Amino acid sequence: MVDIVVNFDTLHQLYRAYMPFIQPAGLFVASTEAHYLGQELNIAYQLPGSTTKYEFKGVVVWINPLGASGGRPAGVGVKIVSDASTHKHHIENLLSRQLASSDLTCTM
């Protein structure tokens, strides 16, 4: 069962959501639903330019509540726990190709 579905329409969205400081990898998922630290979630996501849906089991390790300071979006940081190296590879490969070919801040 999938708890949250995320479609990254642009590389900019993916870049902003990727949390490389969470080991082995993590994604920020915008959500107005209440979540708690340690909550297990099943996430399905689609990368920009792809029709493939990837799924992983994750654990909430970061929470931005509604009305967070600095205008940060509400949502959760999810640590990827199932097949993390594969998901990390897909995400980082896509982002690194873009970074190598252009300035991410200007083209996204």
LINSUL-V419139 format. One record per residue. N is the residue number from 1. RES is the residue in one letter. SS is DSSP state (hx for helix, st for strand, lp for the rest). PSI is psi in whole degrees, 0 to 359 (999 if undefined). BURIAL is b if it has 9 or more other C-alpha atoms within 8 Angstrom, else e. Layout:
n: <N:N>
res: <RES:RES>
ss: <SS:SS>
psi: <PSI:PSI>
burial: <BURIAL:BURIAL>
This chain:
n: <1:2:3:4:5:6:7:8:9:10:11:12:13:14:15:16:17:18:19:20:21:22:23:24:25:26:27:28:29:30:31:32:33:34:35:36:37:38:39:40:41:42:43:44:45:46:47:48:49:50:51:52:53:54:55:56:57:58:59:60:61:62:63:64:65:66:67:68:69:70:71:72:73:74:75:76:77:78:79:80:81:82:83:84:85:86:87:88:89:90:91:92:93:94:95:96:97:98:99:100:101:102:103:104:105:106:107:108>
res: <M:V:D:I:V:V:N:F:D:T:L:H:Q:L:Y:R:A:Y:M:P:F:I:Q:P:A:G:L:F:V:A:S:T:E:A:H:Y:L:G:Q:E:L:N:I:A:Y:Q:L:P:G:S:T:T:K:Y:E:F:K:G:V:V:V:W:I:N:P:L:G:A:S:G:G:R:P:A:G:V:G:V:K:I:V:S:D:A:S:T:H:K:H:H:I:E:N:L:L:S:R:Q:L:A:S:S:D:L:T:C:T:M>
ss: <lp:lp:lp:st:st:st:st:lp:lp:lp:hx:hx:hx:hx:hx:hx:hx:st:lp:lp:lp:lp:lp:lp:lp:st:st:st:st:st:lp:lp:lp:lp:lp:lp:lp:lp:lp:st:st:st:st:st:st:st:lp:lp:lp:lp:lp:lp:st:st:st:st:st:st:st:st:st:st:st:st:lp:lp:lp:lp:hx:hx:hx:lp:lp:lp:st:st:st:st:st:st:lp:lp:lp:hx:hx:hx:hx:hx:hx:hx:hx:hx:hx:hx:hx:hx:hx:hx:hx:hx:hx:lp:lp:hx:hx:hx:hx:lp>
psi: <131:128:322:137:129:127:115:105:333:159:329:315:315:315:316:332:336:133:80:343:349:123:133:339:160:160:140:130:115:132:140:358:152:131:165:154:136:354:134:134:151:120:135:136:156:129:155:136:9:152:359:134:126:147:146:158:138:172:134:122:358:137:128:107:166:138:23:148:157:12:18:142:148:141:191:148:126:122:126:122:339:124:43:322:324:314:317:317:312:313:309:326:314:314:320:324:320:317:325:332:341:178:114:322:335:327:352:999>
burial: <e:e:e:e:e:b:e:b:e:e:b:b:b:b:e:e:b:b:b:e:e:e:e:b:b:b:b:b:b:e:e:e:e:e:e:e:b:e:e:e:b:b:b:b:b:b:b:b:e:e:e:e:e:e:e:b:b:b:b:b:b:e:b:b:b:e:e:b:e:e:e:e:b:b:b:b:b:b:b:b:b:e:e:b:e:e:b:b:e:e:b:e:e:e:b:e:e:b:b:e:e:e:b:b:e:e:e:e>
